[in-house]
Amino acid sequence: MMSRFSYLIEKIEAAEFTEFPFRHIYIDEFFSPDDFGEITTAPEIALSPARSDEHLFSLLFEQGYKIIDFPGCVTDQGRYIRWHAERKVTHNVTNTACEGFGVTLRLIAPQSPFISQLREFLSGDRFQSAAAAKFGVSSNAVYADNGIQKYLDGYEISPHPDVRKKALTYMVNINPHPNSEELDHHTHYLKFKDQYRYIEKFWQHNPDVDRCWFPWDWCESKSVQTKNNSIVLFSPSNDTMHGVKTNYDHLPAQRTQLYGNLWYHDVAFQTDYPGWEDYVIGGDRRHVSPLSAIKSHLPAPIRTLAKQVLAMGRGKSNVIGDRIKHHQAENNEPL
């Protein structure tokens, strides 16, 4: 059965790959002008201006949004409101590479027929299969997770390439505010600085090690997805570094995306889940407390983490650092 949104599949199938800063697809003007206008004026997307953070949450809940457990975010509404009022710079509660304290909300119960149809189409097999096929991913090997999401001020995910279990990800900017492209809340696409490129090689030769987040100053931003009605799709690999750090007034309108992932049902078994601290070699460049190290590793196996943290506390080389040095020595690569 044809859908009014079938042309989106045709655009994905016809799109050419871009190789910089990593292999991905970028499509400008993804939706037709009429469809995009209907999206950005729908009551679920273009909320009334809020008077306060408390009022904003009320508006979001009324429109069918729910706070979700999302990387780099908290799920406690009151805790976020208290942090946002003080805006103290502190390490993120889930990862020491971040200083943000975000909240992400997903539209669970759309009320307008148009948004309901759009969500049904994006969740359907035809769209998911077309996206998977474009990247050579078997649709039988994956399952989908997608939705319309809003990200409040302070939301941050530091540079990361995505975990190995993720097969594909896409993001469409559907921001309702007219000056959204000028605001500081967009996705950056990055590359490791030269002195940290050894990490990509390490991941290549150690498929049992899952990938993680890194401090912003370990990377260089090469492009930013500021354009409204644009989509980026990519299949995560060792070089697909991307991140977001928001700093904007979310009361008039909020950063809004169509966000989706394909996840592998089965993936090669990972036995190590190091944090960025474990990749520090060639000297102690910054102090890392045992507590911060433990937080950065969640949800790694506690026994493995304890061994790594204790080793770091005694000034010994950590497990990942040892493996990197061993690989570089075998291949005559400089540290």
C-alpha positions in Angstrom: 0.0 0.0 0.0 1.4 3.4 -1.0 1.9 6.1 1.6 2.0 9.8 1.1 5.6 9.5 2.6 6.8 6.9 0.1 9.0 9.6 -1.6 11.2 9.6 1.5 12.3 6.0 0.6 13.0 7.1 -3.0 15.3 9.9 -1.7 17.2 7.5 0.5 17.6 5.0 -2.3 18.9 7.7 -4.7 21.2 9.4 -2.2 25.0 9.3 -2.8 27.3 8.6 0.1 29.6 11.3 1.5 32.9 10.1 2.9 33.9 13.1 5.1 34.3 13.2 8.0 33.1 9.6 7.8 30.9 7.6 5.5 27.3 8.8 5.7 24.3 10.1 3.8 23.1 13.7 4.0 19.9 14.8 2.4 18.7 18.4 2.5 15.0 19.2 2.2 14.1 15.7 3.2 10.4 16.3 3.5 8.4 18.2 0.9 7.7 21.9 1.8 4.0 21.1 2.5 4.8 18.0 4.7 7.5 19.8 6.6 5.2 22.8 7.2 2.6 20.4 8.6 5.2 18.7 10.8 6.6 21.9 12.3 3.2 23.5 13.0 1.6 20.4 14.5 0.6 21.0 18.2 2.9 18.2 19.3 5.9 19.8 17.7 5.2 23.6 18.0 4.2 23.8 21.7 3.0 27.1 23.1 5.8 29.2 24.7 6.5 28.1 28.3 6.7 30.5 31.3 9.1 28.2 33.2 10.7 24.8 33.3 7.8 23.5 35.4 5.3 24.9 32.9 7.3 23.4 30.0 7.1 19.9 31.4 3.4 20.3 31.9 3.0 21.3 28.2 5.1 18.4 27.1 3.2 15.9 29.1 -0.1 17.3 27.9 1.0 16.7 24.3 1.8 13.1 24.9 5.6 13.2 25.7 7.3 11.1 28.3 10.8 11.4 29.8 12.9 8.5 28.6 16.1 6.9 29.7 18.5 8.2 27.2 22.3 8.4 27.0 23.7 11.3 29.0 20.4 12.2 30.5 18.5 12.0 33.8 15.0 10.9 34.2 14.1 12.8 37.4 12.2 15.9 36.4 12.7 17.7 39.7 16.5 16.9 39.7 16.8 18.5 36.3 14.8 21.6 37.2 17.0 22.1 40.3 20.2 21.7 38.2 19.0 24.0 35.5 18.2 26.8 37.9 21.8 26.7 39.3 23.5 25.6 36.1 26.6 24.5 38.0 29.3 23.0 35.7 29.7 19.4 37.0 30.5 16.0 35.6 27.5 14.3 34.0 26.0 11.7 36.2 26.4 9.0 33.6 29.7 9.8 31.9 32.8 11.9 33.0 33.5 13.0 29.5 30.4 15.3 29.7 29.4 18.3 31.8 25.8 18.5 30.7 22.7 17.4 32.6 20.1 16.8 30.0 16.6 15.5 29.7 15.1 13.8 26.6 11.4 13.3 26.0 9.8 11.1 23.4 6.3 11.5 21.9 4.5 8.5 23.0 0.9 9.4 22.2 0.6 11.8 19.2 -2.8 13.4 19.0 -2.9 14.9 15.4 -3.7 12.5 12.6 -0.7 13.7 10.5 1.9 13.1 13.1 0.4 9.7 13.9 0.6 8.7 10.2 4.2 9.9 10.0 5.2 8.0 13.1 3.5 4.8 11.7 5.4 5.2 8.4 8.8 5.7 10.0 8.2 2.7 12.2 7.1 0.5 9.3 9.0 -2.3 7.6 9.3 -0.5 4.3 11.2 2.5 5.6 13.4 0.5 8.0 14.2 -2.1 5.3 15.1 0.6 2.7 17.5 2.3 5.2 19.1 -1.0 6.2 19.6 -2.0 2.5 21.3 1.3 1.7 24.0 0.4 4.2 24.2 -3.3 3.4 22.5 -4.3 6.6 20.2 -7.3 6.6 16.8 -6.3 7.8 16.4 -9.8 9.4 19.4 -9.1 11.6 18.1 -5.9 13.2 15.2 -4.4 15.1 14.1 -0.8 15.1 13.8 1.9 17.8 12.6 5.3 16.7 10.4 8.3 17.5 9.9 12.0 17.8 12.1 13.4 20.5 12.7 16.8 22.2 16.0 17.6 24.0 16.0 20.3 26.7 18.8 22.7 27.4 21.9 21.1 28.9 21.5 17.9 26.9 25.0 16.6 26.0 26.6 13.5 24.5 30.3 13.9 24.1 32.1 12.6 21.0 31.5 8.9 20.4 31.2 6.5 17.4 28.2 4.4 18.9 28.4 1.0 20.4 29.0 -2.1 18.3 25.4 -3.3 18.8 24.0 -0.4 16.8 23.7 -1.1 13.1 22.4 2.2 11.8 21.2 5.6 13.1 19.4 8.5 11.5 18.5 12.0 12.7 16.1 14.5 11.0 15.9 18.1 12.3 12.3 19.1 12.7 12.8 22.2 14.9 9.7 24.4 15.1 11.4 27.7 15.9 12.3 29.9 12.9 15.8 30.7 14.1 16.7 27.1 15.0 19.7 27.0 12.7 21.4 29.8 14.6 21.1 28.1 18.0 23.7 26.1 19.9 21.9 22.7 20.0 23.0 20.8 16.9 24.8 17.5 16.2 28.6 17.8 15.5 30.3 15.3 13.3 34.0 14.9 14.3 37.3 13.2 13.9 39.8 12.2 16.5 42.8 14.6 16.7 45.9 13.0 15.2 47.4 12.1 18.6 44.3 10.0 19.4 43.9 8.2 16.1 45.5 5.1 17.7 42.1 4.5 19.4 40.4 3.7 16.0 43.2 1.2 15.2 42.8 -0.3 18.6 39.1 -0.8 18.1 39.8 -2.3 14.7 42.1 -5.0 16.1 40.0 -5.6 19.3 36.4 -6.4 18.4 35.8 -7.7 21.9 36.2 -4.1 23.3 33.1 -1.9 23.0 33.4 1.7 21.9 32.8 4.7 24.3 32.5 8.5 24.7 35.5 10.9 24.8 36.2 14.4 26.0 35.5 17.2 23.4 39.1 18.3 23.3 40.2 14.9 22.0 38.3 15.6 18.8 37.8 18.2 16.1 34.4 19.2 14.8 34.3 18.9 11.0 30.7 19.7 10.3 27.5 20.6 12.2 24.0 19.5 11.2 22.3 22.9 11.6 19.9 22.8 8.6 16.3 22.3 9.4 14.6 19.5 7.4 17.9 17.7 6.9 18.6 14.0 7.6 21.9 12.3 8.3 22.1 8.5 8.2 25.2 6.3 8.9 26.2 2.9 10.0 28.3 3.1 13.1 32.0 2.2 12.8 35.3 3.0 14.5 35.4 6.5 13.0 31.8 7.7 13.1 32.4 10.3 15.8 29.5 12.6 16.7 28.3 14.5 19.7 25.9 17.2 20.9 26.2 19.9 23.6 23.2 22.2 23.9 23.1 25.7 25.3 19.9 27.5 24.4 16.6 28.8 25.7 14.1 26.0 25.5 11.1 27.9 26.8 10.0 29.4 23.4 10.7 26.1 21.5 12.7 23.0 21.9 15.3 21.1 19.9 13.2 18.4 18.1 14.2 15.4 15.9 12.9 12.4 14.2 15.4 10.0 15.7 15.9 6.3 14.9 18.2 3.4 15.2 18.5 -0.2 14.0 20.0 -2.6 16.5 21.5 -6.0 15.9 19.7 -8.9 17.5 23.1 -10.6 17.9 26.5 -9.0 17.9 30.0 -10.3 18.6 30.4 -10.7 22.3 32.1 -7.8 24.1 34.1 -8.6 27.2 35.5 -5.1 27.9 33.7 -1.8 28.3 36.4 0.7 29.0 35.8 4.4 29.5 37.9 7.2 28.0 40.2 7.3 31.0 41.5 3.8 30.1 42.8 5.1 26.7 45.2 7.7 28.3 48.7 6.6 27.5 52.1 8.3 27.7 51.6 10.0 31.0 48.8 11.1 33.4 47.4 14.0 31.5 44.5 14.6 33.8 43.5 13.4 37.2 40.9 10.7 37.3 39.4 9.7 40.6 38.4 6.1 41.2 34.8 7.2 41.6 34.8 9.0 38.2 36.4 6.0 36.6 33.6 3.7 38.0 30.9 6.1 36.8 32.4 6.3 33.3 32.4 2.5 33.0 28.7 1.8 33.7 27.3 -0.7 33.0 30.5 -2.7 32.8 30.9 -5.9 34.9 31.7 -4.7 38.4 34.5 -7.2 39.0 36.4 -6.1 35.8 35.9 -2.5 36.7 37.2 -2.8 40.2 40.4 -4.4 38.9 41.0 -1.6 36.4 40.2 1.2 38.9 42.5 -0.3 41.5 45.3 -0.6 39.0 44.9 3.0 38.0 44.9 4.1 41.7 48.3 2.4 42.2 49.8 4.3 39.3 50.0 1.2 37.1 49.2 1.0 33.5 45.5 0.2 32.9 44.3 -2.8 31.0 43.5 -1.0 27.8 46.7 1.1 27.8 48.7 -2.1 28.1 46.9 -3.6 25.1 47.4 -0.4 23.0 51.1 -0.3 23.8 51.5 -4.0 23.0 49.8 -3.5 19.6 51.9 -0.5 18.8 55.1 -2.3 19.7 54.2 -5.3 17.5 53.5 -3.0 14.5 56.4 -0.6 15.1 54.0 2.3 15.6 55.0 5.4 17.7 53.2 6.0 21.0 
